[in-house]
């Protein structure tokens, strides 16, 4: 009887830890709750619009600054979205598309398209602000264009852009 009670208690503890872990990790993400949400370079409408994202898109939350949420995006520079346009993700559900494709070939295709997007961003930045004229502004604009282009690639493939870090780990592991 004591063994049965002990096993039941352990199972309940494990279930609680699993649910708590899922809840905690999901809370690190936000979901856009309306269409045409501007993702910006800073916490105000005075900042440059990097890209426009759609309803249901998920981003990793980095920090909260009053009415603005700092989110992780691709270039390494964090971006901002207004708090009124999102909700905090309580738990992951299958409809959120928060897993990479089952096919490694499909993941590789997305990765190669992302590399192409980075190359295009570099060319666009060089055409608009040549690096030999203003290297810092060229670099900043390149990152903005990179974020915009990579976001578009994820939209085209129908996957959440929050999967970017996971895809980069897979690409490194497979030497793509």
C-alpha positions as a Markdown table, in Angstrom:
| # | Residue | x | y | z |
|---|---|---|---|---|
| 1 | Unk | 0.0 | 0.0 | 0.0 |
| 2 | Unk | 2.8 | 2.4 | 0.9 |
| 3 | Unk | 4.5 | 1.6 | -2.4 |
| 4 | Unk | 1.4 | 2.3 | -4.4 |
| 5 | Unk | 0.9 | 5.7 | -2.6 |
| 6 | Unk | 4.5 | 6.6 | -3.2 |
| 7 | Unk | 4.3 | 5.8 | -6.9 |
| 8 | Unk | 1.1 | 7.7 | -7.2 |
| 9 | Unk | 2.7 | 10.7 | -5.4 |
| 10 | Unk | 5.7 | 10.6 | -7.7 |
| 11 | Unk | 3.6 | 10.4 | -10.8 |
| 12 | Unk | 1.6 | 13.4 | -9.7 |
| 13 | Unk | 4.7 | 15.4 | -9.0 |
| 14 | Unk | 6.2 | 14.6 | -12.4 |
| 15 | Unk | 2.9 | 15.6 | -14.1 |
| 16 | Unk | 2.9 | 18.9 | -12.2 |
| 17 | Unk | 6.6 | 19.6 | -13.1 |
| 18 | Unk | 5.8 | 18.9 | -16.8 |
| 19 | Unk | 2.8 | 21.2 | -16.8 |
| 20 | Unk | 4.7 | 23.9 | -14.9 |
| 21 | Unk | 7.7 | 23.6 | -17.2 |
| 22 | Unk | 5.5 | 23.9 | -20.3 |
| 23 | Unk | 3.7 | 26.9 | -18.8 |
| 24 | Unk | 7.0 | 28.6 | -17.8 |
| 25 | Unk | 8.6 | 28.2 | -21.2 |
| 26 | Unk | 5.5 | 29.3 | -23.0 |
| 27 | Unk | 5.3 | 32.5 | -20.9 |
| 28 | Unk | 8.6 | 33.6 | -22.6 |
| 29 | Unk | 6.6 | 34.1 | -25.8 |
| 30 | Unk | 4.0 | 36.5 | -27.1 |
| 31 | Unk | 1.4 | 36.0 | -29.8 |
| 32 | Unk | 0.2 | 38.9 | -32.0 |
| 33 | Unk | -3.5 | 39.3 | -31.6 |
| 34 | Unk | -4.3 | 41.4 | -34.7 |
| 35 | Unk | -3.3 | 41.8 | -38.3 |
| 36 | Unk | -0.6 | 44.1 | -39.6 |
| 37 | Unk | 1.4 | 44.7 | -36.5 |
| 38 | Unk | 4.5 | 46.9 | -36.9 |
| 39 | Unk | 7.7 | 45.5 | -35.5 |
| 40 | Unk | 9.9 | 48.4 | -34.7 |
| 41 | Unk | 13.6 | 49.2 | -34.0 |
| 42 | Unk | 12.7 | 50.9 | -30.7 |
| 43 | Unk | 10.0 | 51.3 | -28.1 |
| 44 | Unk | 7.9 | 54.1 | -29.7 |
| 45 | Unk | 6.1 | 54.8 | -33.0 |
| 46 | Unk | 8.9 | 57.3 | -33.7 |
| 47 | Unk | 11.2 | 54.3 | -34.5 |
| 48 | Unk | 11.7 | 52.6 | -37.9 |
| 49 | Unk | 9.3 | 49.8 | -38.9 |
| 50 | Unk | 11.4 | 46.7 | -39.6 |
| 51 | Unk | 8.5 | 44.5 | -40.8 |
| 52 | Unk | 4.8 | 44.0 | -40.5 |
| 53 | Unk | 3.7 | 40.8 | -38.9 |
| 54 | Unk | 0.4 | 39.0 | -38.8 |
| 55 | Unk | -2.2 | 37.7 | -36.3 |
| 56 | Unk | -1.0 | 34.5 | -34.6 |
| 57 | Unk | 2.7 | 35.0 | -35.1 |
| 58 | Unk | 4.8 | 34.2 | -32.1 |
| 59 | Unk | 8.0 | 35.9 | -30.9 |
| 60 | Unk | 10.2 | 35.3 | -28.0 |
| 61 | Unk | 9.8 | 37.9 | -25.2 |
| 62 | Unk | 13.1 | 39.5 | -24.0 |
| 63 | Unk | 12.0 | 42.4 | -21.9 |
| 64 | Unk | 9.0 | 44.6 | -21.0 |
| 65 | Unk | 9.4 | 48.4 | -21.2 |
| 66 | Unk | 6.2 | 50.1 | -20.1 |
| 67 | Unk | 3.8 | 49.8 | -23.1 |
| 68 | Unk | 6.4 | 48.2 | -25.3 |
| 69 | Unk | 7.6 | 44.6 | -25.4 |
| 70 | Unk | 11.2 | 43.8 | -26.5 |
| 71 | Unk | 11.3 | 40.7 | -28.7 |
| 72 | Unk | 14.0 | 38.5 | -30.1 |
| 73 | Unk | 14.3 | 38.5 | -33.8 |
| 74 | Unk | 17.0 | 37.3 | -36.2 |
| 75 | Unk | 19.8 | 39.8 | -36.6 |
| 76 | Unk | 20.8 | 39.8 | -33.0 |
| 77 | Unk | 19.2 | 43.3 | -32.5 |
| 78 | Unk | 16.0 | 43.0 | -30.5 |
| 79 | Unk | 12.9 | 44.7 | -31.8 |
| 80 | Unk | 9.7 | 46.1 | -30.3 |
| 81 | Unk | 6.0 | 45.6 | -30.4 |
| 82 | Unk | 3.3 | 47.5 | -28.5 |
| 83 | Unk | 1.7 | 45.6 | -25.6 |
| 84 | Unk | -1.9 | 46.2 | -26.8 |
| 85 | Unk | -1.3 | 44.2 | -29.9 |
| 86 | Unk | -0.2 | 40.9 | -28.2 |
| 87 | Unk | -1.2 | 38.3 | -25.6 |
| 88 | Unk | 1.2 | 36.2 | -23.6 |
| 89 | Unk | 1.3 | 32.6 | -24.6 |
| 90 | Unk | 0.2 | 30.4 | -21.7 |
| 91 | Unk | 1.0 | 27.1 | -23.3 |
| 92 | Unk | 2.0 | 25.7 | -26.6 |
| 93 | Unk | -0.7 | 24.0 | -28.7 |
| 94 | Unk | -0.3 | 22.2 | -32.0 |
| 95 | Unk | -1.9 | 25.0 | -34.0 |
| 96 | Unk | 0.9 | 27.4 | -33.0 |
| 97 | Unk | 3.3 | 25.7 | -35.5 |
| 98 | Unk | 6.1 | 25.8 | -32.9 |
| 99 | Unk | 8.0 | 22.8 | -34.3 |
| 100 | Unk | 10.3 | 22.5 | -37.3 |
| 101 | Unk | 9.1 | 20.4 | -40.3 |
| 102 | Unk | 9.4 | 16.6 | -39.8 |
| 103 | Unk | 11.3 | 16.4 | -43.0 |
| 104 | Unk | 15.0 | 17.4 | -42.6 |
| 105 | Unk | 15.0 | 18.3 | -46.3 |
| 106 | Unk | 12.2 | 20.9 | -45.7 |
| 107 | Unk | 14.2 | 22.3 | -42.8 |
| 108 | Unk | 17.3 | 22.6 | -45.0 |
| 109 | Unk | 15.2 | 24.3 | -47.7 |
| 110 | Unk | 14.0 | 26.9 | -45.2 |
| 111 | Unk | 17.6 | 27.4 | -44.0 |
| 112 | Unk | 19.0 | 27.9 | -47.5 |
| 113 | Unk | 16.2 | 30.4 | -48.2 |
| 114 | Unk | 17.2 | 32.3 | -45.0 |
| 115 | Unk | 20.8 | 32.4 | -46.1 |
| 116 | Unk | 19.7 | 33.8 | -49.5 |
| 117 | Unk | 17.6 | 36.5 | -47.5 |
| 118 | Unk | 20.7 | 37.5 | -45.6 |
| 119 | Unk | 22.7 | 37.9 | -48.8 |
| 120 | Unk | 20.0 | 40.0 | -50.4 |
| 121 | Unk | 19.9 | 42.2 | -47.2 |
| 122 | Unk | 23.6 | 42.8 | -47.5 |
| 123 | Unk | 23.3 | 43.9 | -51.1 |
| 124 | Unk | 20.3 | 46.1 | -50.4 |
| 125 | Unk | 22.1 | 47.8 | -47.6 |
| 126 | Unk | 25.2 | 48.3 | -49.7 |
| 127 | Unk | 23.1 | 49.9 | -52.5 |
| 128 | Unk | 21.4 | 52.4 | -50.2 |
| 129 | Unk | 24.2 | 53.2 | -47.7 |
| 130 | Unk | 27.6 | 52.1 | -49.0 |
| 131 | Unk | 29.8 | 50.7 | -46.2 |
| 132 | Unk | 32.7 | 52.9 | -47.3 |
| 133 | Unk | 30.5 | 56.0 | -46.8 |
| 134 | Unk | 29.0 | 55.1 | -43.4 |
| 135 | Unk | 29.9 | 51.7 | -42.1 |
| 136 | Unk | 27.8 | 52.0 | -38.9 |
| 137 | Unk | 24.6 | 53.0 | -40.7 |
| 138 | Unk | 25.2 | 50.4 | -43.4 |
| 139 | Unk | 25.5 | 47.7 | -40.7 |
| 140 | Unk | 22.3 | 48.9 | -38.9 |
| 141 | Unk | 20.3 | 49.0 | -42.2 |
| 142 | Unk | 21.7 | 45.6 | -43.2 |
| 143 | Unk | 20.3 | 44.2 | -39.9 |
| 144 | Unk | 16.9 | 45.8 | -40.4 |
| 145 | Unk | 16.7 | 44.4 | -44.0 |
| 146 | Unk | 17.9 | 41.0 | -42.8 |
| 147 | Unk | 15.1 | 40.9 | -40.2 |
| 148 | Unk | 12.5 | 42.0 | -42.7 |
| 149 | Unk | 13.7 | 39.4 | -45.3 |
| 150 | Unk | 14.0 | 36.5 | -42.9 |
| 151 | Unk | 10.5 | 37.2 | -41.5 |
| 152 | Unk | 9.2 | 37.1 | -45.0 |
| 153 | Unk | 10.8 | 33.7 | -45.6 |
| 154 | Unk | 9.2 | 32.2 | -42.5 |
| 155 | Unk | 5.8 | 33.6 | -43.7 |
| 156 | Unk | 6.3 | 32.0 | -47.1 |
| 157 | Unk | 7.1 | 28.6 | -45.6 |
| 158 | Unk | 4.3 | 28.9 | -43.1 |
| 159 | Unk | 6.3 | 28.4 | -39.9 |
| 160 | Unk | 6.8 | 30.6 | -36.8 |
| 161 | Unk | 9.8 | 32.8 | -37.0 |
| 162 | Unk | 10.4 | 32.0 | -33.3 |
| 163 | Unk | 11.8 | 28.7 | -34.6 |
| 164 | Unk | 14.9 | 30.6 | -36.0 |
| 165 | Unk | 17.3 | 29.7 | -33.2 |
| 166 | Unk | 16.2 | 26.0 | -33.3 |
| 167 | Unk | 16.7 | 26.0 | -37.1 |
| 168 | Unk | 20.2 | 27.5 | -36.7 |
| 169 | Unk | 21.2 | 24.8 | -34.2 |
| 170 | Unk | 19.9 | 22.1 | -36.6 |
| 171 | Unk | 21.8 | 23.6 | -39.5 |
| 172 | Unk | 25.1 | 23.7 | -37.5 |
| 173 | Unk | 24.6 | 20.1 | -36.4 |
| 174 | Unk | 24.1 | 19.0 | -40.0 |
| 175 | Unk | 26.8 | 21.3 | -41.5 |
| 176 | Unk | 24.4 | 22.9 | -44.0 |
